């Protein structure tokens, strides 16, 4: 069965991402054969039936939801979202729109005497490096195929026909786990020159006293925002592709991070594997990705409470045919 391998993704501002072969292979770069073998290893195509569009969300059942509810002790909530990204910048070439339709200097609606109100309009192209959002399983293809062997042609100019964000229309609630890699390693932020490895994630597990298990919503902090205060560039740390195999073995349900999981610039020299985490997770595993989260407050609260697991609720917009959604995940302690 043909499953691979041309990445189609707009995670870096709306243009396809490809590695520059002039830069040579990253020290941790995997060969094309190794990446193809890893794709086959983690693929969940057909695992939950030929019509499945939920992917690894199938790892979350009633027991997992109930377990997450038991983590609520302090009644404290924490947002994992960035603010609505209206300010343009190198990572936000198409800033979100927010303008007033009716403002307080003239709050009257014509023909409705006695009613004073204000209203506003918002609009956003949420894929990219600026907005906190969730990727639906139709967002990335592997050689023309998306999750569960659906063709790329299923995504029409009017919207996707399969693997849309509507698979999460009732929301997702489960056990969230934060792996704060810089804290575990005793550094300010992860070095973008090398991808974060499975061994380092397991070191974070040990440091935090948690173990990733079936149905977990795994949040990985790499310190992107701390690094931004030191360096004025568009370089973003990322994960070694082998992390996908680790998440598959642990039966994680969702992956979130303060970057886009794949390093920017790409860590692979192969054009067809410019963003392997996206390809392995979305197209292969059916693992939904949460991009560009703000995990700084969450990390401080976890440190304060000395616990790195919590209830996590995701409520994407109900967008028929949508390839994802802006998102404000809420952790509850």
Order of alpha helices (4+ residues) and beta strands (2+ residues): alpha-alpha-beta-beta-beta-beta-beta-beta-beta-beta-beta-alpha-alpha-beta-alpha-alpha-beta-beta-alpha-beta-beta-beta
